[in-house]
Amino acid sequence: MSHRIHLAVALERAGWHPAAWRASGLSPRAFTTSRHWADQVRLLDGAGVTLATIEDALSLTDRLEDANDPDPGWLHGRIDAVLLASALAPLTHRIGLIPTVTTTHTEPFHVATGIQTLDFASRGRAGVRLVVGGSAAERANFGRRDEIDLETGFREAGEVADALGRLWDSWQDDAIIRDAASGRFVDADRIHNIDVAGEFFSITGASIVPRSPQGRPIISVLAHQTVPFRLAAEHADVVFVTPHDAAAATGILAELDGAAAELRRSGERLRVFADVIVLVEETSAAARDALARLDDLVGGEFRSDARVVAGTPTEVAEHIRALAETGVDGVRLRPARQPDDVVAIAERLAPLLRATRVLRDDDATTLRGRLGLPRPASRYAGPAHDSANESAPTREKVAL
């Protein structure tokens, strides 16, 4: 097979099966300890996994339910994904770290500085996964938003993505000069107010964090249909999609290409990762039995947006290989059980995929580098930045 892919893993508390927490032998407090997460991410790092995403939400219930009538079986606490990623960053070496952030209730300025800080902490391995928060429970926690429709939510997410890129560019790479003789730590001419006045946000100022190692950390989204496909095509570096077979993956790739062409996307091509929920055992029968036991705990067959594949490492690898042949850039595995399936991915599946030349090998140290994406220059650097350009911020100096 000539086309080789990246491997990613999506981390979600006890695992992606809703009964995983009931089957786990871990203590009740394990899911909020740094060791639970660090052990898994370091395993994946050592196995050569390109990136790990970390799920997050802004309510106790993750489903679109009435906040006053939650199902107690779904009340899971969680810890903040951006802060967790920053804690994991110095414990890892090459794996990209992409926490989830909800755009509907979070200010772009806070997101921008948090992800820039993660990029520094990880030495250039940071990204963010943007999600639209549409549940009543999330709205109730903030109390300042009415219900929004799908298109409005994704339009706002696009505005957040644009603001992030501008804030990340607001410092030029050489803005810090540390001129002791003149008493100037920064050159104010190289820091730019972004002056964004959009439908949802108004930002006048620059980031408080200097330009980070990647320049612009990776922006990613999960997309199931046309509206989020367009968000990805216009604003993202990476998109996670959920084909249930190779034919569906081919169709999604074609739709994304069409959206990119319609929006006249310039620059680097969007990187596409196909999502698969995996449960890995030594035999096919053991995998089927393990999945059936989990299903019994929730009273029925587990259904998800992504395909569920339960089998041996060889069987799961065959499904990944079929997706790779469609032309996707990577596969993101969602472990049904954590840490069990994370261990299986790191110790059994990744070595098998590497031995059969399915996985990419590279020497890059930044996440952009591993994904084959160049480090962009600040849009405000050099003579190309013209204050007469209506799409660009003004060159008004920041107060320092």
C-alpha positions in Angstrom: 0.0 0.0 0.0 1.6 3.3 -1.1 -0.7 5.6 0.9 0.3 5.8 4.6 -1.6 7.5 7.3 -1.4 9.0 10.8 -2.8 7.4 13.8 -4.7 9.4 16.4 -6.5 8.5 19.6 -9.5 10.3 21.2 -9.4 10.1 25.0 -12.7 10.2 26.9 -12.6 9.5 30.7 -13.3 5.8 31.2 -13.8 5.2 27.4 -16.3 5.8 24.7 -18.8 3.0 25.5 -21.3 4.5 28.0 -20.8 1.5 30.3 -17.0 1.6 30.4 -16.9 3.2 33.8 -19.0 0.4 35.2 -16.7 -2.3 33.9 -13.5 -0.7 34.8 -11.5 -1.9 37.8 -10.2 1.6 38.6 -11.1 3.4 41.7 -13.9 6.0 41.6 -11.3 8.9 41.8 -8.9 7.5 39.2 -10.5 9.4 36.4 -9.5 12.7 37.9 -5.9 11.8 38.7 -3.0 12.9 36.6 -1.7 9.4 36.6 -4.8 7.9 34.9 -4.2 10.3 31.9 -0.4 10.5 32.0 0.1 6.7 31.8 -2.1 6.4 28.8 -0.7 9.4 26.9 2.8 8.3 27.5 2.0 4.9 26.2 0.6 6.4 23.0 3.5 8.8 22.7 6.0 5.9 22.9 4.0 4.0 20.3 4.4 6.8 17.7 0.7 8.0 17.7 0.6 11.4 16.0 -1.9 13.1 18.2 -4.4 12.6 21.1 -7.6 14.6 21.4 -9.1 15.1 24.9 -12.9 15.3 25.1 -14.7 18.0 27.2 -18.1 19.5 27.8 -19.6 22.3 29.8 -22.3 20.3 31.7 -22.6 17.2 33.8 -24.9 15.6 31.1 -23.3 15.2 27.7 -26.5 14.6 25.9 -28.9 17.2 24.5 -31.3 16.7 27.5 -33.4 18.9 29.7 -31.0 20.2 32.4 -33.8 19.7 35.0 -34.2 16.0 34.3 -30.8 14.4 33.9 -30.4 10.6 33.8 -28.2 9.8 36.8 -26.4 7.1 34.8 -24.9 9.9 32.6 -23.7 12.2 35.4 -20.0 12.0 35.0 -17.7 14.6 36.3 -14.7 15.6 34.1 -11.6 17.8 34.4 -10.8 20.7 32.1 -9.3 19.5 28.8 -7.0 22.5 28.2 -5.6 22.4 31.7 -5.2 18.6 31.5 -3.3 18.9 28.2 -0.9 21.5 29.7 -0.2 19.1 32.6 0.5 16.3 30.2 2.7 18.4 27.9 6.0 18.2 29.8 5.5 14.5 30.4 5.4 13.7 26.7 7.8 14.1 23.8 6.3 13.9 20.3 2.5 13.3 20.5 0.3 16.2 19.6 -2.2 17.3 22.3 -5.6 18.6 21.2 -8.1 19.5 23.9 -11.7 20.2 23.2 -13.2 23.7 23.6 -16.8 24.7 23.4 -17.2 27.8 21.2 -20.7 28.8 22.2 -19.8 29.8 25.8 -16.1 30.5 25.7 -14.4 33.8 24.8 -11.9 33.5 21.9 -9.3 35.5 23.8 -9.3 33.0 26.6 -9.1 30.1 24.2 -6.3 31.7 22.2 -4.1 32.3 25.2 -4.7 28.9 26.7 -3.8 27.1 23.5 -0.7 29.3 23.0 0.4 28.4 26.5 -0.1 24.8 25.7 2.0 25.2 22.6 4.8 26.6 24.7 4.4 23.8 27.4 4.5 21.1 24.7 7.3 22.8 22.6 5.1 23.0 19.5 2.6 20.1 19.8 -0.7 22.0 20.6 -4.0 22.2 18.9 -7.6 22.7 19.7 -10.8 20.9 18.7 -13.7 23.4 18.4 -17.3 22.1 19.3 -20.6 23.9 19.3 -22.4 23.7 22.7 -26.0 23.2 21.9 -27.5 21.5 25.0 -29.9 23.1 27.4 -27.7 22.0 30.3 -24.8 23.9 29.0 -26.9 27.0 28.4 -28.2 26.8 32.0 -24.7 26.8 33.4 -24.0 30.2 31.8 -27.4 31.8 31.8 -26.6 34.3 29.0 -27.5 32.5 25.8 -30.8 31.6 24.2 -31.1 28.4 22.2 -29.4 28.7 18.8 -29.9 26.8 15.6 -27.3 24.6 14.0 -26.2 27.2 11.3 -25.9 30.0 13.8 -23.8 27.8 16.1 -21.4 26.9 13.4 -21.3 30.4 12.0 -20.2 31.5 15.5 -17.6 28.7 15.6 -16.2 30.0 12.3 -15.8 33.4 13.8 -14.0 32.0 16.8 -11.6 30.1 14.6 -10.9 33.3 12.6 -10.3 35.3 15.8 -8.0 32.6 17.2 -5.8 32.8 14.1 -5.6 36.6 14.3 -4.8 36.6 18.0 -2.1 33.9 17.4 -0.6 36.2 14.6 -0.8 39.4 16.6 2.8 39.1 17.8 5.4 38.8 15.1 8.1 36.2 15.7 10.7 38.8 16.5 8.6 41.1 18.7 10.6 40.3 21.8 13.9 42.2 21.6 15.1 42.5 25.2 17.1 45.6 24.6 18.5 46.3 28.1 20.3 49.5 27.1 17.1 51.2 25.9 14.8 49.5 28.5 12.6 48.0 25.7 11.6 44.4 26.2 9.4 44.3 23.1 9.2 46.2 19.9 5.7 47.6 19.9 5.8 48.0 16.1 5.8 44.2 15.9 2.7 43.7 18.1 -0.7 44.4 16.4 -4.2 45.0 17.6 -6.4 42.7 15.7 -9.6 44.9 15.8 -12.2 42.2 15.0 -15.8 43.3 15.0 -18.0 40.4 14.0 -21.5 39.1 14.4 -20.7 37.5 17.8 -17.4 39.0 19.1 -15.7 42.3 19.2 -12.0 42.2 20.0 -9.6 45.2 20.0 -6.2 44.2 21.2 -3.4 41.7 20.9 -2.8 38.4 22.6 -1.1 38.6 25.9 1.0 35.6 25.0 3.9 36.0 22.5 3.8 34.1 19.3 4.1 30.4 20.1 6.4 27.7 18.6 4.0 26.6 15.8 2.9 30.2 15.1 -0.6 29.0 14.8 -1.5 25.8 16.7 -3.7 23.3 14.9 -7.5 24.0 14.6 -9.6 20.9 14.3 -13.3 20.0 14.2 -15.6 17.0 14.1 -17.9 17.0 11.2 -20.9 14.8 10.3 -22.8 16.8 7.7 -22.7 19.7 5.2 -22.7 22.7 7.7 -19.7 21.4 9.8 -18.0 20.2 6.6 -18.1 23.8 5.4 -16.7 25.0 8.8 -13.8 22.6 8.4 -13.1 23.5 4.8 -13.0 27.2 5.6 -11.3 27.3 9.0 -9.7 24.1 10.1 -6.4 22.3 9.6 -7.8 18.9 10.6 -11.3 17.4 10.4 -12.5 14.3 12.1 -15.2 12.5 10.1 -17.3 9.4 10.8 -17.6 7.0 7.8 -19.0 3.6 8.6 -17.2 2.0 5.7 -14.7 2.8 2.9 -17.4 3.9 0.4 -18.8 6.4 2.9 -15.2 7.7 3.5 -14.8 8.3 -0.3 -18.1 10.2 -0.4 -17.1 12.4 2.5 -13.7 13.2 1.0 -15.5 14.3 -2.2 -17.9 16.5 -0.3 -15.0 18.1 1.6 -13.1 18.8 -1.6 -16.3 20.3 -3.1 -16.7 22.6 -0.1 -13.1 23.7 -0.2 -13.4 24.5 -3.9 -16.6 26.4 -3.4 -15.1 28.4 -0.6 -11.9 28.9 -2.6 -9.8 27.6 0.2 -6.2 28.5 -0.4 -3.0 27.2 1.1 -2.6 23.7 2.6 -5.1 21.0 2.0 -7.4 20.0 4.9 -6.1 16.9 6.7 -8.9 14.3 7.1 -9.1 11.7 9.9 -11.7 8.9 9.9 -13.1 8.0 13.4 -13.5 4.5 14.6 -14.6 3.2 18.0 -12.5 0.2 18.9 -12.6 -2.6 21.4 -9.6 -4.9 21.1 -9.2 -8.5 22.5 -6.9 -11.4 21.7 -9.7 -13.4 20.0 -12.8 -12.4 18.0 -15.0 -14.2 20.4 -13.5 -12.5 23.4 -14.1 -9.1 21.7 -17.7 -9.9 20.9 -18.3 -11.1 24.5 -16.7 -8.0 26.0 -18.8 -5.7 23.9 -22.0 -7.7 24.7 -21.3 -7.4 28.4 -20.9 -3.6 28.1 -24.1 -3.4 26.1 -26.0 -5.5 28.7 -25.0 -2.9 31.3 -26.8 -0.2 29.4 -29.7 -2.3 28.3 -29.1 -2.4 24.6 -26.8 -2.2 21.7 -24.3 0.7 21.8 -24.8 3.0 18.8 -22.6 5.9 18.0 -21.9 8.4 15.2 -18.7 6.4 14.4 -18.5 2.7 13.5 -17.9 0.3 16.4 -15.2 -2.3 15.5 -14.7 -5.1 18.1 -12.1 -7.7 17.3 -8.5 -8.8 17.4 -5.6 -6.4 16.6 -5.4 -8.0 13.1 -9.2 -7.5 12.5 -9.1 -3.9 13.6 -6.0 -3.2 11.5 -7.8 -4.6 8.5 -10.6 -2.0 9.0 -8.0 0.8 9.4 -6.2 -0.4 6.2 -9.4 -0.3 4.2 -10.0 3.3 5.4 -6.4 4.2 4.5 -6.9 3.1 0.9 -9.7 5.7 0.4 -7.1 8.5 0.7 -7.8 9.8 4.3 -4.8 11.3 6.0 -5.4 9.5 9.3 -7.6 7.4 11.5 -8.6 8.5 14.9 -9.4 5.6 17.3 -11.9 6.1 20.1 -11.1 3.4 22.7 -14.3 1.8 24.0 -12.6 1.2 27.4 -9.8 3.1 29.0 -7.2 2.2 29.8 -7.7 -1.4 28.4 -8.1 -0.4 24.7 -5.5 2.3 24.9 -3.0 -0.3 26.1 -4.0 -2.6 23.2 -3.7 0.3 20.7 -0.2 1.2 21.9 1.2 -2.3 22.5 -0.5 -4.4 19.8 -2.3 -2.4 17.1 0.2 0.4 16.4 3.2 -2.0 16.1 1.2 -4.1 13.7 0.2 -1.1 11.6 3.8 0.0 11.5 5.1 -3.4 10.5 2.6 -3.6 7.6 3.6 -0.1 6.5 0.2 1.5 7.1 1.5 4.2 9.4 3.6 7.2 8.5 7.1 7.6 9.9 8.6 11.0 10.3 11.2 12.9 12.3 9.3 16.1 12.9 9.0 17.4 16.4 6.0 19.8 16.1 2.5 18.8 15.4 2.4 20.9 12.3 5.5 19.2 11.1 4.2 15.7 11.7 1.0 16.6 9.7 3.1 18.0 6.9 1.8 21.5 7.5 4.2 24.5 7.3 4.7 27.0 10.0 2.8 30.1 8.8 4.2 33.6 9.1 2.2 36.2 11.0 -0.3 37.8 8.6 0.8 41.1 10.1 4.5 40.8 9.3 6.3 42.6 6.5 5.2 44.9 3.7 2.3 42.6 2.6 0.3 43.8 5.6 -1.6 46.8 4.4 -3.9 48.7 6.7 -6.1 49.5 3.7 -7.0 45.8 3.4 -10.5 45.6 4.9 -10.0 42.0 6.0 -7.0 42.9 8.1 -6.8 44.6 11.5 -5.3 48.0 11.8 -1.7 48.6 12.7 -2.4 50.6 15.8 0.2 50.0 18.4 -0.6 48.3 21.6 0.1 50.1 24.8 3.3 48.8 26.5 
